[in-house]
Amino acid sequence: MLVTDDHVVQQAGVDIVELARRAVRGGVTAVQLRLKQASAQDLLVLALALREAVGVPVLVNDRVDVAAAAGSGVHLGPEDLSPELARRVLPAGTIIGASVGTAGEVSRGERADYWGVGPFRLSGTKPDAGVALGVDGVRAIVSLAGGRPCLAIGGVRPEDVPALFSAGVAGVAVVSGILSAADPEAAARSYASRVPHLTR
């Protein structure tokens, strides 16, 4: 999963839709639109453009209203509407993700379709994300997911992918590792090429 970020996007001066299109060519299988400073209208325009451009699931971070208007999925953090409440207003079949970084957040994520587990490693894109879990911490959270797919997030590098899959994740979510790369397609491929079931 490619996750966008205000600061990285502004620094790089990138076209999010074109960057996402290139990342998908490299192996990204979902895009999460996370732009904390963007207005609801700007998020909606981008979400609709991404849905048309990339051919993979698009999720809006935090904003259930924008996700509903765009017909996209949504990813919810601990301070957002709960997945349970989001299900009351979103159409059946909408993908809902939840951030789960501690055992205390597990119950809140029980109505989500997948968990974003992290931070795996502390990173500059989300300084308030909490304590770094490492591989063992990710494994512990995954063991509480009841078979629900989990994506490791937070400073994940391509070389981390095999160990994280061994810990039970179904995928990784990447911000700077793709957004800041000179060649987003090649960067995405460097992650995808290390996913065990894709390299057998």
C-alpha positions as CSV (number, residue, x, y, z in Angstrom):
1,M,0.0,0.0,0.0
2,L,1.2,3.4,-0.9
3,V,0.4,6.1,1.7
4,T,0.6,9.8,0.7
5,D,1.8,12.4,3.1
6,D,1.5,16.2,3.0
7,H,5.1,17.1,3.9
8,V,6.7,14.6,1.5
9,V,4.4,15.5,-1.3
10,Q,5.1,19.3,-0.8
11,Q,8.9,18.8,-0.5
12,A,9.0,16.7,-3.7
13,G,6.5,18.8,-5.6
14,V,4.9,15.7,-7.0
15,D,1.7,15.0,-8.9
16,I,0.1,12.5,-6.6
17,V,-2.0,10.8,-9.3
18,E,0.9,10.3,-11.6
19,L,3.2,9.1,-8.8
20,A,0.5,6.6,-7.7
21,R,0.1,5.4,-11.3
22,R,3.8,4.8,-11.5
23,A,3.9,3.1,-8.1
24,V,1.1,0.7,-9.1
25,R,3.0,-0.2,-12.2
26,G,5.8,-1.2,-9.8
27,G,3.6,-3.4,-7.7
28,V,1.6,-1.3,-5.3
29,T,-1.8,-2.9,-4.8
30,A,-3.7,-0.2,-2.8
31,V,-3.4,3.6,-2.3
32,Q,-4.2,5.4,0.9
33,L,-4.8,9.2,0.4
34,R,-3.5,10.7,3.6
35,L,-3.2,14.5,3.4
36,K,-4.0,16.0,6.8
37,Q,-3.8,19.6,5.5
38,A,-6.1,19.2,2.5
39,S,-9.7,20.4,2.4
40,A,-12.5,18.0,2.0
41,Q,-13.1,19.2,-1.5
42,D,-9.5,18.8,-2.5
43,L,-9.4,15.3,-1.0
44,L,-12.6,14.4,-2.9
45,V,-11.1,15.6,-6.2
46,L,-7.9,13.6,-5.7
47,A,-9.8,10.5,-4.5
48,L,-12.0,10.5,-7.6
49,A,-8.9,11.0,-9.8
50,L,-7.0,8.2,-8.2
51,R,-9.9,5.8,-8.5
52,E,-10.1,6.5,-12.2
53,A,-6.3,6.3,-12.7
54,V,-4.9,3.5,-10.7
55,G,-7.1,0.4,-11.0
56,V,-6.5,-0.7,-7.4
57,P,-8.4,0.1,-4.1
58,V,-8.2,3.7,-3.0
59,L,-8.8,4.6,0.7
60,V,-9.2,8.0,2.2
61,N,-7.4,8.5,5.5
62,D,-9.7,9.7,8.4
63,R,-12.5,11.2,6.4
64,V,-15.6,9.0,6.3
65,D,-17.6,11.7,4.6
66,V,-15.1,12.1,1.7
67,A,-14.8,8.3,1.4
68,A,-18.6,8.1,1.0
69,A,-18.7,10.8,-1.6
70,A,-15.8,9.3,-3.5
71,G,-17.0,5.7,-3.3
72,S,-13.7,4.7,-1.9
73,G,-12.5,2.9,1.2
74,V,-11.4,4.6,4.4
75,H,-8.6,4.1,6.9
76,L,-9.3,5.2,10.5
77,G,-7.0,6.1,13.3
78,P,-7.6,5.9,17.1
79,E,-9.0,9.4,17.2
80,D,-11.3,9.0,14.1
81,L,-14.8,7.6,13.9
82,S,-14.8,4.0,14.9
83,P,-15.0,1.3,12.2
84,E,-18.3,0.2,13.8
85,L,-19.8,3.6,13.3
86,A,-18.3,4.1,9.9
87,R,-20.1,0.9,8.8
88,R,-23.4,2.6,9.6
89,V,-22.9,5.3,7.0
90,L,-20.8,3.6,4.3
91,P,-22.2,1.3,1.7
92,A,-21.9,-2.5,2.3
93,G,-18.6,-3.8,1.0
94,T,-16.6,-0.6,1.6
95,I,-13.1,-1.4,2.7
96,I,-12.4,-0.1,6.2
97,G,-9.0,-0.2,7.7
98,A,-8.0,0.7,11.3
99,S,-4.6,1.6,12.9
100,V,-3.7,-0.8,15.7
101,G,-0.5,-0.3,17.5
102,T,-1.2,-1.5,21.0
103,A,-3.2,-4.3,22.6
104,G,-5.5,-1.6,23.9
105,E,-6.5,-0.6,20.4
106,V,-7.5,-4.2,19.3
107,S,-11.1,-4.0,20.4
108,R,-11.6,-0.8,18.4
109,G,-10.3,-2.5,15.3
110,E,-12.6,-5.5,15.5
111,R,-15.1,-4.2,12.9
112,A,-12.3,-3.3,10.4
113,D,-11.4,-5.3,7.3
114,Y,-7.7,-4.9,7.9
115,W,-5.3,-3.4,10.4
116,G,-2.4,-1.0,9.8
117,V,0.1,-2.2,12.5
118,G,2.8,0.2,13.6
119,P,4.9,2.0,13.8
120,F,7.3,-0.8,12.9
121,R,10.1,1.8,13.0
122,L,9.9,5.4,14.0
123,S,9.7,7.7,11.0
124,G,9.6,11.4,10.2
125,T,6.2,11.3,8.5
126,K,4.3,10.4,11.7
127,P,6.2,11.6,14.7
128,D,3.2,11.0,17.0
129,A,2.8,7.4,16.0
130,G,3.9,5.8,19.3
131,V,6.6,3.4,20.3
132,A,8.4,1.4,17.5
133,L,7.2,-2.2,17.6
134,G,9.9,-3.9,15.7
135,V,9.3,-7.4,14.2
136,D,8.4,-8.9,17.5
137,G,5.9,-6.2,18.3
138,V,4.3,-6.5,14.9
139,R,4.1,-10.3,15.4
140,A,2.3,-9.8,18.7
141,I,-0.3,-7.5,17.3
142,V,-0.9,-9.7,14.3
143,S,-1.5,-12.6,16.6
144,L,-4.5,-10.7,18.0
145,A,-6.0,-10.0,14.6
146,G,-8.1,-13.1,14.4
147,G,-6.9,-13.8,10.8
148,R,-7.7,-10.3,9.7
149,P,-5.0,-9.0,7.2
150,C,-2.4,-6.8,8.7
151,L,-0.1,-4.3,7.0
152,A,3.0,-3.2,8.7
153,I,3.7,0.6,8.6
154,G,6.3,3.0,9.8
155,G,9.7,3.3,8.3
156,V,9.5,0.0,6.5
157,R,12.4,-0.6,4.1
158,P,12.5,-3.2,1.3
159,E,14.9,-5.3,3.2
160,D,12.4,-5.5,6.1
161,V,9.7,-7.2,4.0
162,P,10.7,-10.9,4.4
163,A,11.0,-10.6,8.2
164,L,7.6,-8.9,8.4
165,F,5.9,-11.5,6.3
166,S,7.5,-14.1,8.5
167,A,5.8,-12.3,11.4
168,G,2.4,-12.8,9.7
169,V,1.7,-9.6,7.9
170,A,-0.3,-9.6,4.6
171,G,1.5,-6.6,3.3
172,V,3.4,-3.4,4.0
173,A,2.3,0.3,3.8
174,V,5.0,2.7,2.6
175,V,5.2,6.5,2.6
176,S,8.7,8.0,2.1
177,G,10.2,4.8,0.7
178,I,8.1,5.4,-2.5
179,L,7.0,9.0,-2.3
180,S,10.6,10.3,-1.9
181,A,12.2,8.0,-4.5
182,A,13.5,9.4,-7.7
183,D,11.8,6.5,-9.5
184,P,8.6,5.6,-7.7
185,E,8.0,2.6,-10.0
186,A,11.4,1.1,-9.3
187,A,11.0,1.8,-5.5
188,A,7.6,0.0,-5.4
189,R,9.2,-2.9,-7.3
190,S,12.0,-3.1,-4.8
191,Y,9.3,-3.8,-2.1
192,A,7.1,-6.0,-4.2
193,S,10.1,-8.1,-5.3
194,R,10.7,-9.1,-1.7
195,V,7.1,-10.3,-1.0
196,P,7.6,-14.1,-0.4
197,H,4.6,-15.4,-2.4
198,L,5.5,-13.1,-5.3
199,T,9.1,-14.4,-5.5
200,R,8.5,-18.1,-5.4
